[in-house]
């Protein structure tokens, strides 16, 4: 009888060991999957941040180009106006003032 109890105890101990090993492996797999998902999300966030930064840089560059273009246009217009006879400049100023006063 004692031998049977000893065998049952060994079987029960082995069963518990197998169950615990399986639970440990399951926990490890879950932790690895969670870490992988976290790493993927971190990578996606970083990629999104890089894309956003590139778009922002492009927008800033485009704004700078537009600003430069407007400055050049203004300079050209000032040169054209400064080359006009004084009478035409005075007449243009009067027309602008009248237009502003009408509004």
C-alpha positions as CSV (number, residue, x, y, z in Angstrom):
1,X,0.0,0.0,0.0
2,X,2.8,2.3,0.9
3,X,4.4,1.7,-2.6
4,X,1.1,2.7,-4.3
5,X,0.9,5.9,-2.2
6,X,4.5,6.7,-3.1
7,X,3.8,6.1,-6.8
8,X,0.6,8.3,-6.6
9,X,2.6,11.0,-4.9
10,X,5.3,10.9,-7.5
11,X,2.7,10.9,-10.3
12,X,0.9,13.9,-8.6
13,X,4.3,15.7,-8.2
14,X,5.1,15.1,-11.9
15,X,1.6,16.2,-12.9
16,X,2.1,19.5,-10.9
17,X,5.5,20.0,-12.4
18,X,4.1,19.5,-15.9
19,X,1.2,21.9,-15.2
20,X,3.6,24.5,-13.7
21,X,6.0,24.2,-16.6
22,X,3.1,24.7,-19.1
23,X,1.9,27.7,-17.1
24,X,5.4,29.2,-17.1
25,X,5.7,28.7,-20.8
26,X,2.3,30.2,-21.4
27,X,3.2,33.2,-19.3
28,X,6.5,33.6,-21.2
29,X,4.8,33.4,-24.6
30,X,2.2,36.0,-23.4
31,X,5.0,38.3,-22.2
32,X,6.9,37.9,-25.4
33,X,3.8,38.7,-27.5
34,X,3.1,41.7,-25.4
35,X,6.6,43.0,-25.7
36,X,6.5,42.4,-29.5
37,X,3.2,44.3,-29.7
38,X,4.7,47.1,-27.6
39,X,7.8,47.3,-29.9
40,X,5.7,47.4,-33.0
41,X,3.6,50.2,-31.6
42,X,6.7,52.1,-30.6
43,X,8.1,51.6,-34.1
44,X,4.8,52.8,-35.6
45,X,4.8,55.9,-33.4
46,X,8.4,56.7,-34.3
47,X,7.6,56.3,-38.0
48,X,4.6,58.5,-37.7
49,X,6.6,61.1,-35.9
50,X,9.3,61.1,-38.6
51,X,6.6,61.5,-41.3
52,X,5.0,64.4,-39.5
53,X,8.4,66.0,-39.0
54,X,9.2,65.7,-42.7
55,X,5.8,67.2,-43.6
56,X,6.4,70.1,-41.2
57,X,9.9,70.7,-42.6
58,X,8.4,70.7,-46.2
59,X,5.7,73.1,-45.1
60,X,8.2,75.4,-43.5
61,X,10.4,75.2,-46.7
62,X,7.4,76.0,-48.9
63,X,6.5,78.9,-46.7
64,X,10.0,80.3,-46.9
65,X,10.0,79.9,-50.7
66,X,6.6,81.7,-50.9
67,X,7.9,84.5,-48.7
68,X,11.0,84.9,-50.9
69,X,8.8,85.0,-54.0
70,X,6.5,87.6,-52.5
71,X,9.5,89.8,-51.5
72,X,11.0,89.6,-55.0
73,X,7.6,90.5,-56.5
74,X,7.3,93.5,-54.1
75,X,10.8,94.6,-55.0
76,X,10.0,94.4,-58.7
77,X,6.8,96.4,-58.1
78,X,8.7,99.0,-56.1
79,X,11.2,99.3,-58.9
80,X,8.5,99.7,-61.5
81,X,6.7,102.3,-59.4
82,X,9.9,104.2,-58.8
83,X,10.6,104.3,-62.5
84,X,7.2,106.0,-63.2
85,X,6.9,109.7,-63.6
86,X,6.0,111.6,-60.3
87,X,2.6,112.6,-61.7
88,X,1.5,109.0,-62.4
89,X,2.6,108.0,-58.9
90,X,0.6,110.9,-57.3
91,X,-2.4,110.0,-59.4
92,X,-2.2,106.3,-58.3
93,X,-1.9,107.4,-54.7
94,X,-5.0,109.6,-55.0
95,X,-6.9,106.7,-56.6
96,X,-6.0,104.3,-53.8
97,X,-7.0,106.9,-51.1
98,X,-10.3,107.5,-52.8
99,X,-11.0,103.8,-53.0
100,X,-10.1,103.3,-49.4
101,X,-12.3,106.2,-48.3
102,X,-15.3,104.8,-50.3
103,X,-15.1,101.5,-48.5
